[in-house]
Amino acid sequence: MLWLTLDQCQLLSQSPSTLILNGIPGLEDMHIWISFPFCSMYVMAMAGNCGLLYLIHHEDSLHRPMYYLLAMLSLTDLVMCSSAIPKALGIFWFHLTEIGFDECLVQMFFIHTFTGMESGVLMLMALDRYVAICYPLRYSTILTDPVIIRSGLATFLRGVLLVIPFTFLTKRLPYCRGNIIPHTYCDHMSVAKLSCGNITASAIYGLMVALLIGGFDILCITVSYTMILRAVVSLSSSDARQKAFSTCTAHISAIVFSYSPAFFSFFSHRFGHHTIPPSCHILVANIYLLLPPTMNPIVYGVKTKQIRDCVVRIFSGPKDSKS
């Protein structure tokens, strides 16, 4: 009974028309309670990043390379969390668990492309801080607007070109293990594990992409901050050292918020899958998509004086005009 005929195998190997995303397995009874912090963080992420984009677009004082990169980060965060969280909330609130197979592949493409771009933009922001602190007199000539545009486009294209094979590798797999995905969104390996075929190529390619994107970006960030630290320490004035390093605190916070859940998810999948429950994996995977978009606008709004000044000027403008 365990053996299938050739016709049955061919029938089962066809891609399913729909898949079922069953949310967070083991915590189904708590879906409604989990949805409240998810929804709150998503609303904060949308409001905060849209507010940052508005400020950077309308304030001439923010038309500088650092803030153009921050605008890229905000736009990336908006797409990244919007690719997954509305569907997750639909699962939690309305039990809208069905998703078309092609729609699932599209969601997978956007999530993986823009998580890769998030990492790339953080790397570009580290290089921006390196140039600003180590070569302050040449900052405006090195980081021109065309350089920023080309760098952002290259980061986006890198994500697209590396993630597109995910969809083809997933599409060509034979599926005969049902259509239920224990997740809130279509992650590459979560979908691939439904296949009864050999997913070794998918697993190896996924690891290669993680190393090519994450490994390369972390290396660049590490080298940049090593050079920044050397330059800051060599300054004679303590006030100058504090001022120079304070320009990096917001970016360092953004790195922590982005890479901490990413590292936990990456290592727990490979080394802790027997000890860490699946519900924890899925919660962290969602936090990875929610935490950076929620916290980045707050951190940059609090830590960056130019943004604080623009916000104060906007809210105090009508009052000043009357006086």
BALOBA-1460 file (C-alpha; in Angstrom, 3 decimals):
// residues 323
<rec num="1" residu="m" x="0.000" y="0.000" z="0.000"/>
<rec num="2" residu="l" x="2.982" y="2.315" z="0.510"/>
<rec num="3" residu="w" x="4.087" y="2.017" z="-3.114"/>
<rec num="4" residu="l" x="2.501" y="4.259" z="-5.761"/>
<rec num="5" residu="t" x="1.966" y="3.453" z="-9.392"/>
<rec num="6" residu="l" x="3.614" y="5.586" z="-12.058"/>
<rec num="7" residu="d" x="0.304" y="7.293" z="-12.913"/>
<rec num="8" residu="q" x="-0.326" y="8.101" z="-9.250"/>
<rec num="9" residu="c" x="3.155" y="9.583" z="-8.881"/>
<rec num="10" residu="q" x="2.665" y="11.732" z="-11.958"/>
<rec num="11" residu="l" x="-0.675" y="12.945" z="-10.628"/>
<rec num="12" residu="l" x="0.732" y="13.757" z="-7.194"/>
<rec num="13" residu="s" x="3.801" y="15.457" z="-8.624"/>
<rec num="14" residu="q" x="1.703" y="18.265" z="-10.046"/>
<rec num="15" residu="s" x="1.847" y="21.540" z="-8.145"/>
<rec num="16" residu="p" x="-1.191" y="21.985" z="-5.876"/>
<rec num="17" residu="s" x="-3.607" y="24.694" z="-6.967"/>
<rec num="18" residu="t" x="-3.941" y="26.012" z="-3.426"/>
<rec num="19" residu="l" x="-1.963" y="25.776" z="-0.220"/>
<rec num="20" residu="i" x="-3.100" y="26.091" z="3.380"/>
<rec num="21" residu="l" x="-1.227" y="28.389" z="5.747"/>
<rec num="22" residu="n" x="-2.327" y="27.227" z="9.182"/>
<rec num="23" residu="g" x="-0.661" y="30.003" z="11.166"/>
<rec num="24" residu="i" x="1.335" y="29.085" z="14.249"/>
<rec num="25" residu="p" x="0.985" y="25.358" z="14.986"/>
<rec num="26" residu="g" x="0.335" y="24.577" z="18.629"/>
<rec num="27" residu="l" x="-0.880" y="28.104" z="19.337"/>
<rec num="28" residu="e" x="-4.104" y="28.076" z="17.303"/>
<rec num="29" residu="d" x="-6.165" y="28.962" z="20.385"/>
<rec num="30" residu="m" x="-3.997" y="32.027" z="20.943"/>
<rec num="31" residu="h" x="-4.126" y="33.370" z="17.393"/>
<rec num="32" residu="i" x="-6.509" y="36.177" z="18.316"/>
<rec num="33" residu="w" x="-4.251" y="37.311" z="21.174"/>
<rec num="34" residu="i" x="-1.100" y="37.074" z="19.060"/>
<rec num="35" residu="s" x="-2.786" y="39.195" z="16.404"/>
<rec num="36" residu="f" x="-3.015" y="42.275" z="18.671"/>
<rec num="37" residu="p" x="0.754" y="42.898" z="19.050"/>
<rec num="38" residu="f" x="1.243" y="41.923" z="15.398"/>
<rec num="39" residu="c" x="-1.383" y="44.427" z="14.271"/>
<rec num="40" residu="s" x="-0.084" y="47.156" z="16.587"/>
<rec num="41" residu="m" x="3.474" y="46.741" z="15.353"/>
<rec num="42" residu="y" x="2.318" y="46.695" z="11.725"/>
<rec num="43" residu="v" x="0.337" y="49.934" z="12.149"/>
<rec num="44" residu="m" x="3.323" y="51.557" z="13.879"/>
<rec num="45" residu="a" x="5.619" y="50.358" z="11.080"/>
<rec num="46" residu="m" x="3.360" y="51.756" z="8.371"/>
<rec num="47" residu="a" x="2.870" y="55.094" z="10.123"/>
<rec num="48" residu="g" x="6.512" y="55.511" z="11.110"/>
<rec num="49" residu="n" x="8.039" y="54.625" z="7.751"/>
<rec num="50" residu="c" x="5.495" y="56.621" z="5.763"/>
<rec num="51" residu="g" x="6.206" y="59.563" z="8.082"/>
<rec num="52" residu="l" x="9.946" y="59.228" z="7.482"/>
<rec num="53" residu="l" x="9.454" y="59.082" z="3.718"/>
<rec num="54" residu="y" x="7.263" y="62.197" z="3.887"/>
<rec num="55" residu="l" x="9.868" y="64.078" z="5.927"/>
<rec num="56" residu="i" x="12.763" y="63.123" z="3.678"/>
<rec num="57" residu="h" x="10.810" y="64.056" z="0.552"/>
<rec num="58" residu="h" x="9.542" y="67.443" z="1.765"/>
<rec num="59" residu="e" x="12.434" y="68.712" z="3.911"/>
<rec num="60" residu="d" x="15.310" y="70.169" z="1.892"/>
<rec num="61" residu="s" x="17.669" y="69.788" z="4.858"/>
<rec num="62" residu="l" x="17.242" y="66.013" z="4.620"/>
<rec num="63" residu="h" x="18.193" y="65.812" z="0.943"/>
<rec num="64" residu="r" x="21.529" y="64.185" z="1.747"/>
<rec num="65" residu="p" x="22.994" y="60.709" z="1.081"/>
<rec num="66" residu="m" x="22.426" y="59.487" z="4.642"/>
<rec num="67" residu="y" x="18.722" y="60.272" z="4.469"/>
<rec num="68" residu="y" x="18.323" y="58.945" z="0.941"/>
<rec num="69" residu="l" x="19.618" y="55.612" z="2.273"/>
<rec num="70" residu="l" x="17.226" y="55.917" z="5.208"/>
<rec num="71" residu="a" x="14.399" y="56.432" z="2.703"/>
<rec num="72" residu="m" x="15.497" y="53.224" z="0.925"/>
<rec num="73" residu="l" x="15.434" y="51.421" z="4.267"/>
<rec num="74" residu="s" x="11.938" y="52.724" z="5.043"/>
<rec num="75" residu="l" x="10.604" y="51.734" z="1.625"/>
<rec num="76" residu="t" x="12.188" y="48.291" z="1.973"/>
<rec num="77" residu="d" x="10.645" y="47.873" z="5.432"/>
<rec num="78" residu="l" x="7.199" y="48.814" z="4.132"/>
<rec num="79" residu="v" x="7.295" y="46.223" z="1.353"/>
<rec num="80" residu="m" x="8.900" y="43.564" z="3.568"/>
<rec num="81" residu="c" x="6.301" y="43.615" z="6.338"/>
<rec num="82" residu="s" x="3.358" y="44.239" z="3.972"/>
<rec num="83" residu="s" x="4.277" y="41.100" z="2.022"/>
<rec num="84" residu="a" x="3.467" y="38.851" z="4.990"/>
<rec num="85" residu="i" x="1.670" y="40.523" z="7.900"/>
<rec num="86" residu="p" x="-1.719" y="41.299" z="6.260"/>
<rec num="87" residu="k" x="-2.031" y="37.616" z="5.289"/>
<rec num="88" residu="a" x="-1.040" y="36.572" z="8.810"/>
<rec num="89" residu="l" x="-3.706" y="38.843" z="10.282"/>
<rec num="90" residu="g" x="-6.241" y="37.382" z="7.842"/>
<rec num="91" residu="i" x="-5.354" y="33.924" z="9.175"/>
<rec num="92" residu="f" x="-5.614" y="35.037" z="12.807"/>
<rec num="93" residu="w" x="-8.854" y="36.997" z="12.488"/>
<rec num="94" residu="f" x="-10.863" y="35.474" z="9.650"/>
<rec num="95" residu="h" x="-9.284" y="32.009" z="9.159"/>
<rec num="96" residu="l" x="-8.348" y="32.938" z="5.578"/>
<rec num="97" residu="t" x="-5.820" y="30.160" z="5.365"/>
<rec num="98" residu="e" x="-5.972" y="29.395" z="1.624"/>
<rec num="99" residu="i" x="-3.420" y="30.839" z="-0.771"/>
<rec num="100" residu="g" x="-2.928" y="30.021" z="-4.438"/>
<rec num="101" residu="f" x="0.297" y="28.231" z="-5.320"/>
<rec num="102" residu="d" x="1.400" y="30.981" z="-7.722"/>
<rec num="103" residu="e" x="0.374" y="33.628" z="-5.184"/>
<rec num="104" residu="c" x="2.495" y="31.769" z="-2.640"/>
<rec num="105" residu="l" x="5.509" y="31.936" z="-4.957"/>
<rec num="106" residu="v" x="4.979" y="35.675" z="-5.460"/>
<rec num="107" residu="q" x="4.822" y="36.221" z="-1.706"/>
<rec num="108" residu="m" x="7.982" y="34.133" z="-1.278"/>
<rec num="109" residu="f" x="9.764" y="36.230" z="-3.914"/>
<rec num="110" residu="f" x="8.876" y="39.562" z="-2.292"/>
<rec num="111" residu="i" x="9.709" y="38.454" z="1.247"/>
<rec num="112" residu="h" x="13.112" y="37.011" z="0.396"/>
<rec num="113" residu="t" x="14.013" y="39.797" z="-2.056"/>
<rec num="114" residu="f" x="13.281" y="42.598" z="0.402"/>
<rec num="115" residu="t" x="14.789" y="40.886" z="3.431"/>
<rec num="116" residu="g" x="17.931" y="40.639" z="1.307"/>
<rec num="117" residu="m" x="17.597" y="44.294" z="0.345"/>
<rec num="118" residu="e" x="17.167" y="45.237" z="4.019"/>
<rec num="119" residu="s" x="20.550" y="43.677" z="4.709"/>
<rec num="120" residu="g" x="22.060" y="45.385" z="1.677"/>
<rec num="121" residu="v" x="20.792" y="48.843" z="2.639"/>
<rec num="122" residu="l" x="22.173" y="48.422" z="6.176"/>
<rec num="123" residu="m" x="25.515" y="47.591" z="4.577"/>
<rec num="124" residu="l" x="25.344" y="50.724" z="2.388"/>
<rec num="125" residu="m" x="24.502" y="52.811" z="5.459"/>
<rec num="126" residu="a" x="27.593" y="51.423" z="7.214"/>
<rec num="127" residu="l" x="29.722" y="52.460" z="4.230"/>
<rec num="128" residu="d" x="28.063" y="55.893" z="4.347"/>
<rec num="129" residu="r" x="29.078" y="56.303" z="8.017"/>
<rec num="130" residu="y" x="32.597" y="55.123" z="7.169"/>
<rec num="131" residu="v" x="33.012" y="57.786" z="4.481"/>
<rec num="132" residu="a" x="31.395" y="60.483" z="6.667"/>
<rec num="133" residu="i" x="33.746" y="59.850" z="9.609"/>
<rec num="134" residu="c" x="36.964" y="58.781" z="7.888"/>
<rec num="135" residu="y" x="36.774" y="61.137" z="4.859"/>
<rec num="136" residu="p" x="34.541" y="64.043" z="5.981"/>
<rec num="137" residu="l" x="36.012" y="66.586" z="3.545"/>
<rec num="138" residu="r" x="35.394" y="64.280" z="0.566"/>
<rec num="139" residu="y" x="31.983" y="63.030" z="1.701"/>
<rec num="140" residu="s" x="29.921" y="65.082" z="-0.753"/>
<rec num="141" residu="t" x="32.169" y="64.229" z="-3.689"/>
<rec num="142" residu="i" x="32.341" y="60.488" z="-2.959"/>
<rec num="143" residu="l" x="28.670" y="59.877" z="-2.131"/>
<rec num="144" residu="t" x="26.921" y="61.818" z="-4.868"/>
<rec num="145" residu="d" x="23.255" y="61.322" z="-5.741"/>
<rec num="146" residu="p" x="24.040" y="59.133" z="-8.798"/>
<rec num="147" residu="v" x="26.284" y="56.923" z="-6.624"/>
<rec num="148" residu="i" x="23.474" y="56.471" z="-4.088"/>
<rec num="149" residu="i" x="20.943" y="55.657" z="-6.826"/>
<rec num="150" residu="r" x="23.242" y="53.140" z="-8.494"/>
<rec num="151" residu="s" x="24.102" y="51.526" z="-5.152"/>
<rec num="152" residu="g" x="20.438" y="51.152" z="-4.226"/>
<rec num="153" residu="l" x="19.586" y="49.748" z="-7.643"/>
<rec num="154" residu="a" x="22.483" y="47.272" z="-7.469"/>
<rec num="155" residu="t" x="21.316" y="46.118" z="-4.028"/>
<rec num="156" residu="f" x="17.791" y="45.587" z="-5.320"/>
<rec num="157" residu="l" x="18.954" y="43.736" z="-8.439"/>
<rec num="158" residu="r" x="21.218" y="41.530" z="-6.326"/>
<rec num="159" residu="g" x="18.210" y="40.414" z="-4.304"/>
<rec num="160" residu="v" x="16.044" y="39.865" z="-7.375"/>
<rec num="161" residu="l" x="18.645" y="37.844" z="-9.286"/>
<rec num="162" residu="l" x="19.499" y="35.646" z="-6.291"/>
<rec num="163" residu="v" x="15.884" y="35.051" z="-5.211"/>
<rec num="164" residu="i" x="14.326" y="34.339" z="-8.622"/>
<rec num="165" residu="p" x="15.852" y="30.804" z="-8.683"/>
<rec num="166" residu="f" x="13.948" y="30.089" z="-5.442"/>
<rec num="167" residu="t" x="10.680" y="30.290" z="-7.347"/>
<rec num="168" residu="f" x="11.897" y="28.042" z="-10.185"/>
<rec num="169" residu="l" x="13.387" y="25.468" z="-7.808"/>
<rec num="170" residu="t" x="10.152" y="25.406" z="-5.812"/>
<rec num="171" residu="k" x="7.909" y="25.336" z="-8.878"/>
<rec num="172" residu="r" x="9.615" y="22.305" z="-10.443"/>
<rec num="173" residu="l" x="9.449" y="20.114" z="-7.330"/>
<rec num="174" residu="p" x="6.957" y="17.227" z="-7.202"/>
<rec num="175" residu="y" x="4.345" y="17.674" z="-4.460"/>
<rec num="176" residu="c" x="2.701" y="14.718" z="-2.767"/>
<rec num="177" residu="r" x="2.827" y="15.473" z="0.956"/>
<rec num="178" residu="g" x="-0.376" y="17.457" z="1.185"/>
<rec num="179" residu="n" x="-0.775" y="21.188" z="0.916"/>
<rec num="180" residu="i" x="-0.656" y="22.365" z="4.547"/>
<rec num="181" residu="i" x="2.184" y="24.725" z="5.482"/>
<rec num="182" residu="p" x="2.756" y="25.184" z="9.232"/>
<rec num="183" residu="h" x="3.515" y="28.875" z="8.867"/>
<rec num="184" residu="t" x="1.901" y="32.294" z="8.498"/>
<rec num="185" residu="y" x="3.588" y="32.997" z="5.159"/>
<rec num="186" residu="c" x="5.271" y="31.172" z="2.293"/>
<rec num="187" residu="d" x="8.866" y="30.669" z="3.316"/>
<rec num="188" residu="h" x="11.082" y="28.952" z="0.754"/>
<rec num="189" residu="m" x="11.945" y="25.834" z="2.753"/>
<rec num="190" residu="s" x="8.483" y="25.566" z="4.326"/>
<rec num="191" residu="v" x="7.004" y="25.149" z="0.853"/>
<rec num="192" residu="a" x="9.834" y="22.913" z="-0.389"/>
<rec num="193" residu="k" x="9.278" y="20.490" z="2.505"/>
<rec num="194" residu="l" x="5.846" y="19.653" z="1.068"/>
<rec num="195" residu="s" x="7.628" y="17.994" z="-1.834"/>
<rec num="196" residu="c" x="8.246" y="14.265" z="-2.043"/>
<rec num="197" residu="g" x="11.208" y="14.914" z="-4.323"/>
<rec num="198" residu="n" x="14.830" y="15.685" z="-3.556"/>
<rec num="199" residu="i" x="15.041" y="19.162" z="-2.008"/>
<rec num="200" residu="t" x="18.815" y="19.074" z="-1.481"/>
<rec num="201" residu="a" x="19.387" y="21.593" z="-4.286"/>
<rec num="202" residu="s" x="16.857" y="23.985" z="-2.744"/>
<rec num="203" residu="a" x="18.402" y="23.654" z="0.695"/>
<rec num="204" residu="i" x="21.963" y="24.159" z="-0.579"/>
<rec num="205" residu="y" x="20.976" y="27.123" z="-2.746"/>
<rec num="206" residu="g" x="19.105" y="28.720" z="0.159"/>
<rec num="207" residu="l" x="22.210" y="28.415" z="2.326"/>
<rec num="208" residu="m" x="24.370" y="29.856" z="-0.469"/>
<rec num="209" residu="v" x="22.086" y="32.878" z="-0.859"/>
<rec num="210" residu="a" x="22.098" y="33.468" z="2.901"/>
<rec num="211" residu="l" x="25.887" y="33.432" z="2.889"/>
<rec num="212" residu="l" x="26.220" y="35.536" z="-0.275"/>
<rec num="213" residu="i" x="23.865" y="38.226" z="0.991"/>
<rec num="214" residu="g" x="24.084" y="38.089" z="4.776"/>
<rec num="215" residu="g" x="27.711" y="36.979" z="4.972"/>
<rec num="216" residu="f" x="28.949" y="39.592" z="2.506"/>
<rec num="217" residu="d" x="26.938" y="42.413" z="4.109"/>
<rec num="218" residu="i" x="28.017" y="41.515" z="7.649"/>
<rec num="219" residu="l" x="31.644" y="41.394" z="6.500"/>
<rec num="220" residu="c" x="31.351" y="44.876" z="4.954"/>
<rec num="221" residu="i" x="29.605" y="46.241" z="8.068"/>
<rec num="222" residu="t" x="32.277" y="44.740" z="10.325"/>
<rec num="223" residu="v" x="35.146" y="46.163" z="8.256"/>
<rec num="224" residu="s" x="33.431" y="49.577" z="8.071"/>
<rec num="225" residu="y" x="32.945" y="49.813" z="11.823"/>
<rec num="226" residu="t" x="36.457" y="48.575" z="12.494"/>
<rec num="227" residu="m" x="37.791" y="51.456" z="10.403"/>
<rec num="228" residu="i" x="35.320" y="53.868" z="12.035"/>
<rec num="229" residu="l" x="36.418" y="52.758" z="15.504"/>
<rec num="230" residu="r" x="40.082" y="53.287" z="14.608"/>
<rec num="231" residu="a" x="39.319" y="56.768" z="13.252"/>
<rec num="232" residu="v" x="37.223" y="57.755" z="16.283"/>
<rec num="233" residu="v" x="39.781" y="56.509" z="18.803"/>
<rec num="234" residu="s" x="42.517" y="58.507" z="17.070"/>
<rec num="235" residu="l" x="40.634" y="61.798" z="17.619"/>
<rec num="236" residu="s" x="42.262" y="63.952" z="20.279"/>
<rec num="237" residu="s" x="39.082" y="65.491" z="21.737"/>
<rec num="238" residu="s" x="36.643" y="63.391" z="23.744"/>
<rec num="239" residu="d" x="33.794" y="65.624" z="22.560"/>
<rec num="240" residu="a" x="34.794" y="64.977" z="18.951"/>
<rec num="241" residu="r" x="34.923" y="61.238" z="19.605"/>
<rec num="242" residu="q" x="31.485" y="61.277" z="21.214"/>
<rec num="243" residu="k" x="30.008" y="63.398" z="18.420"/>
<rec num="244" residu="a" x="31.500" y="61.196" z="15.695"/>
<rec num="245" residu="f" x="30.328" y="57.951" z="17.243"/>
<rec num="246" residu="s" x="26.871" y="59.338" z="18.109"/>
<rec num="247" residu="t" x="26.137" y="59.583" z="14.387"/>
<rec num="248" residu="c" x="26.386" y="55.763" z="14.245"/>
<rec num="249" residu="t" x="24.146" y="54.842" z="17.205"/>
<rec num="250" residu="a" x="20.903" y="54.795" z="15.213"/>
<rec num="251" residu="h" x="22.464" y="52.631" z="12.526"/>
<rec num="252" residu="i" x="23.950" y="50.231" z="15.093"/>
<rec num="253" residu="s" x="20.488" y="49.898" z="16.670"/>
<rec num="254" residu="a" x="18.973" y="49.154" z="13.261"/>
<rec num="255" residu="i" x="21.597" y="46.429" z="12.711"/>
<rec num="256" residu="v" x="20.777" y="44.841" z="16.073"/>
<rec num="257" residu="f" x="17.021" y="44.892" z="15.412"/>
<rec num="258" residu="s" x="17.473" y="43.371" z="11.960"/>
<rec num="259" residu="y" x="20.172" y="40.747" z="12.458"/>
<rec num="260" residu="s" x="19.278" y="39.451" z="15.950"/>
<rec num="261" residu="p" x="16.066" y="37.632" z="14.926"/>
<rec num="262" residu="a" x="17.692" y="36.661" z="11.615"/>
<rec num="263" residu="f" x="20.617" y="34.971" z="13.375"/>
<rec num="264" residu="f" x="18.311" y="33.242" z="15.842"/>
<rec num="265" residu="s" x="16.096" y="31.915" z="13.049"/>
<rec num="266" residu="f" x="19.061" y="30.833" z="10.903"/>
<rec num="267" residu="f" x="20.961" y="28.948" z="13.625"/>
<rec num="268" residu="s" x="17.912" y="27.487" z="15.385"/>
<rec num="269" residu="h" x="16.679" y="25.986" z="12.104"/>
<rec num="270" residu="r" x="19.989" y="24.205" z="11.596"/>
<rec num="271" residu="f" x="21.103" y="23.367" z="15.121"/>
<rec num="272" residu="g" x="18.096" y="23.703" z="17.410"/>
<rec num="273" residu="h" x="15.233" y="22.145" z="15.463"/>
<rec num="274" residu="h" x="15.010" y="19.268" z="17.966"/>
<rec num="275" residu="t" x="14.949" y="21.468" z="21.072"/>
<rec num="276" residu="i" x="13.121" y="24.637" z="19.964"/>
<rec num="277" residu="p" x="9.376" y="24.176" z="19.239"/>
<rec num="278" residu="p" x="8.104" y="25.053" z="15.739"/>
<rec num="279" residu="s" x="5.838" y="27.748" z="17.179"/>
<rec num="280" residu="c" x="8.936" y="29.592" z="18.423"/>
<rec num="281" residu="h" x="10.547" y="29.398" z="14.968"/>
<rec num="282" residu="i" x="7.463" y="30.887" z="13.336"/>
<rec num="283" residu="l" x="7.033" y="33.639" z="15.923"/>
<rec num="284" residu="v" x="10.665" y="34.696" z="15.455"/>
<rec num="285" residu="a" x="10.263" y="34.547" z="11.656"/>
<rec num="286" residu="n" x="7.368" y="37.012" z="11.945"/>
<rec num="287" residu="i" x="9.233" y="39.202" z="14.423"/>
<rec num="288" residu="y" x="12.076" y="39.348" z="11.883"/>
<rec num="289" residu="l" x="9.652" y="40.935" z="9.413"/>
<rec num="290" residu="l" x="8.009" y="43.216" z="12.003"/>
<rec num="291" residu="l" x="10.667" y="44.380" z="14.452"/>
<rec num="292" residu="p" x="12.994" y="46.330" z="12.095"/>
<rec num="293" residu="p" x="10.144" y="48.196" z="10.295"/>
<rec num="294" residu="t" x="8.599" y="49.085" z="13.676"/>
<rec num="295" residu="m" x="11.754" y="50.158" z="15.495"/>
<rec num="296" residu="n" x="13.815" y="51.822" z="12.745"/>
<rec num="297" residu="p" x="11.624" y="54.970" z="12.459"/>
<rec num="298" residu="i" x="11.510" y="55.279" z="16.256"/>
<rec num="299" residu="v" x="15.269" y="54.896" z="16.639"/>
<rec num="300" residu="y" x="16.120" y="57.311" z="13.836"/>
<rec num="301" residu="g" x="13.490" y="59.778" z="15.049"/>
<rec num="302" residu="v" x="14.918" y="59.765" z="18.572"/>
<rec num="303" residu="k" x="18.639" y="59.532" z="17.780"/>
<rec num="304" residu="t" x="18.890" y="61.817" z="14.728"/>
<rec num="305" residu="k" x="18.817" y="65.517" z="15.577"/>
<rec num="306" residu="q" x="17.980" y="66.674" z="12.040"/>
<rec num="307" residu="i" x="14.856" y="64.484" z="11.947"/>
<rec num="308" residu="r" x="13.809" y="65.637" z="15.428"/>
<rec num="309" residu="d" x="14.227" y="69.266" z="14.369"/>
<rec num="310" residu="c" x="12.121" y="68.718" z="11.252"/>
<rec num="311" residu="v" x="9.338" y="67.081" z="13.266"/>
<rec num="312" residu="v" x="9.374" y="69.910" z="15.818"/>
<rec num="313" residu="r" x="9.320" y="72.519" z="13.053"/>
<rec num="314" residu="i" x="6.358" y="70.856" z="11.340"/>
<rec num="315" residu="f" x="4.280" y="70.698" z="14.516"/>
<rec num="316" residu="s" x="5.272" y="74.150" z="15.740"/>
<rec num="317" residu="g" x="5.010" y="75.834" z="12.333"/>
<rec num="318" residu="p" x="1.361" y="77.033" z="12.496"/>
<rec num="319" residu="k" x="1.921" y="78.396" z="16.003"/>
<rec num="320" residu="d" x="5.000" y="80.354" z="14.915"/>
<rec num="321" residu="s" x="3.234" y="81.794" z="11.879"/>
<rec num="322" residu="k" x="0.469" y="83.260" z="14.038"/>
<rec num="323" residu="s" x="2.936" y="84.892" z="16.359"/>
